[in-house]
């Protein structure tokens, strides 16, 4: 810092533990819903569309049979 200059620090409040916990739970539930929705859409694709994606009906069955909380992408 140069002579005569005053330094200021901006401090951002992180929120309470309850607020952070609620946001975390909300994010997990949103992700689980998105996984459920995507797996449902995948199951509705035709065999031709699956072939274009390089997937078989067995791959789709294996994916759609997973529990909604099983996030293989770890997001």
URFEN-V714703 format. One record per pair of residues at least 6 apart in sequence whose C-alpha atoms are under 8 Angstrom apart, sorted by the first residue. I is the first residue (numbers start at 0). GAP is how many residues later the second one is. Records with the same first field share a line. If there is no record, write none. Layout:
I=GAP + GAP
//
This chain:
0=6
30=44
31=36 + 37 + 39
32=35
34=33 + 36
35=32
38=24 + 25
39=24
41=18 + 22
42=17 + 18 + 21
46=9 + 10
49=6 + 7
//
